Amino acid sequence: MLKRLFVPQWLSLISFGITVTGSVIMYRFDVTNPNVVFESLAVIFTFFGGFIPGAISGLIAIFYSLFYLSSPDTLFSYSPDNLKRLIIIIICLPAMVMFVGLLKRKLDQKNEQLEIVIEKLCLLNTLDGLTSIPNRRYFDKILLKTWMNSLQEQKSMSVLMIDIDCFKSFNDYYGHLAGDDCLRLVARQIEAAAVYPGALVAKYGGEEFVVILPNSDNHAAMTAAEEIRASIEAMRILNEHSSVSSVLTISVGVASMVPSDNFGQLDLVQRADDALYQAKNNGKNRVGVFEE
């Protein structure tokens, strides 16, 4: 946006300089019919810069044509040459600037609309189609970025792996449509509960979700994980065929690490997944923490 604001100002200065330079050159070499040059300059500056550069070029052209190509005695006297010059410069040139300026404005509007569409498409490419939260691809991108920042600053970061307990039983009993609705509700609730600064919630796959917590240690990550687990249980979504509870629950795996050159970001994800597996084996509906 700032670039768009400043470009016309620069083009205004450029159009002024080029038009004045052209006027001096044509006056020096006694060019008797500079209208074509002036019209071309005005059209070019209008197309690339809009009304302001085109108007500046056009005004200089009018001034030059009236006061440099006409003597004081013949300026307002009737002659075929003066009449042609007045028609071309005073009437045709502003009309051309206006016409090209309107085309330029419409073109800019179309470009802005196209940019909005492209931004929306790019955004859709980063979201999960079912839950409308960031997808696995976007998670991988932000994970790497957070890892590199934490590595540079030597600060701990955490990953939470979340899995819905007995979701297959939920799907089999209530149906896949109800299962999709459940995933959407859980996704929104995890986003609402993950209030840690800079947290990213993403769909990892199936009924799994993942949370990135930058600048967090094990204690902060465990606190955030427990808040998320308790908030899902508090929703009281019925899951009558669950072996854990009569309501929907989740298990969470927590892993924290200060990045180093000996590990990669995927090692942190694997640790969180191992902690999730531990939570599942210990009875589900709980938070598991990776311990070396």
Secondary structure, 3 states (H helix, E strand, C coil): CHHHHHHHHHHHHHHHHHHHHHHHHHHHCCCCCCHHHHHHHHHHHHHHHCHHHHHHHHHHHHHHHHHCCCCCCCCCCCCHHHHHHHHHHHHHHHHHHHHHHHHHHHHHHHHHHHHHHHHHHHHHHCECCCCCCECHHHHHHHHHHHHHHHHHHCCCEEEEEEEECCHHHHHHHHCHHHHHHHHHHHHHHHHHHCCCCCCEEEEEECCEEEEEECCCCHHHHHHHHHHHHHHHHHCCCECCCCCCCCECCEEEEEEEECCCCCCCHHHHHHHHHHHHHHHHHCCCCCEEECCC
